[in-house]
Each structure stands twice: as C-alpha cells, then as structure tokens.
Amino acid sequence: MSAIKSIATIGNGLLYLVQGQDSQGRTAFYYVLVDKIKKELFLREVTNGATDLRKFGKILISGFGSEPSEDAKAYLKNEFNLDTL
C-alpha cells in the first residue's frame, strides 16, 4: 500500500483510508475500521508492504482507482455520518 490517511474515530476503532494496489496489482482504495489495539501493528505492516487489511479490523468499503469514488464517500456519509477526504 502506498498511502494511509487517518479519517475518524468510530466507536472502538479508527477509520483509515488506505490507497495502493490490491493483491492482483490493480490500483485500489480501502476504508478500514482498525481496532484501536491493533493500530500500531496495522501502521507498521501497511507501510512495509502488502498485508491482509482484514486482520486489523473491518473494511467498510473499497473500490478500484487511486481516489475514493463519490459512491464510497456517500456510503460513509449515509451509514456513519462521516465527511471523508
């Protein structure tokens, strides 16, 4: 993964936007709700290269492309009342 941005705190988790490539080399983005207790390991592993994001929490939404789609942003706004980047 190439870019990580902290977005918000939701309940017992931290929401991150992760941008990079999926396991098949396609450009993708992921909004990941990371368990607070797994934050440090998440940040270390994601910045060091490929990892399974699901082991750190829940992927709320993902898609292809270097930037989140308007649909993804609308989903986060409607479901979690979050204004995203």
C-alpha positions in Angstrom: 0.0 0.0 0.0 1.2 3.4 -0.8 -0.8 6.0 1.2 -2.6 5.9 4.6 -4.7 8.7 5.9 -6.5 8.7 9.3 -10.1 9.8 8.8 -12.0 9.5 12.1 -12.6 7.6 15.3 -15.7 5.5 15.3 -16.7 3.7 18.5 -13.8 1.5 19.5 -12.0 1.8 16.1 -10.1 4.2 13.9 -11.0 4.7 10.3 -8.2 4.9 7.8 -8.2 5.4 4.1 -5.6 3.1 2.5 -4.6 3.7 -1.1 -2.4 1.4 -3.1 -2.7 -1.8 -5.1 -4.8 -4.9 -4.4 -3.4 -8.5 -4.5 -3.7 -8.5 -8.3 -1.8 -5.3 -8.8 -4.9 -3.1 -9.5 -5.0 0.4 -8.1 -7.5 0.4 -5.2 -8.7 2.2 -2.1 -10.0 0.8 1.2 -11.7 2.5 4.1 -10.6 0.3 7.0 -12.0 0.5 10.6 -9.0 -0.6 12.6 -9.3 -1.9 16.1 -7.5 0.5 18.4 -5.4 -2.2 20.0 -4.2 -3.2 16.5 -3.3 0.3 15.3 0.4 0.2 15.7 0.8 -3.2 14.1 -1.5 -2.0 11.3 0.5 1.1 10.6 3.8 -0.8 10.6 2.6 -3.6 8.4 0.8 -1.4 5.8 3.7 0.9 5.4 6.1 -2.1 5.0 4.2 -3.6 2.1 1.4 -6.0 1.2 -0.8 -7.2 4.0 -4.3 -8.6 4.6 -6.2 -5.5 5.9 -9.0 -7.7 7.3 -6.8 -8.9 10.1 -6.7 -5.4 11.6 -10.4 -4.7 11.6 -13.2 -4.3 9.1 -13.1 -3.0 5.6 -16.2 -0.7 5.4 -15.9 -0.1 1.7 -13.4 -0.5 -1.1 -13.1 0.1 -4.8 -10.8 0.5 -7.8 -9.0 3.7 -8.7 -6.5 5.9 -6.9 -9.1 8.0 -5.3 -12.3 7.0 -3.4 -15.4 7.2 -5.6 -18.3 9.6 -4.9 -20.4 6.5 -4.2 -18.0 5.3 -1.5 -18.0 8.8 0.1 -21.8 8.9 0.0 -22.0 5.5 1.7 -19.7 6.6 4.5 -21.8 9.8 4.9 -25.1 7.9 4.9 -24.1 5.0 7.0 -21.7 6.6 9.5 -22.3 10.3 9.1 -18.7 10.8 8.0 -17.4 13.5 5.8 -14.4 12.0 4.1 -11.4 13.1 2.1 
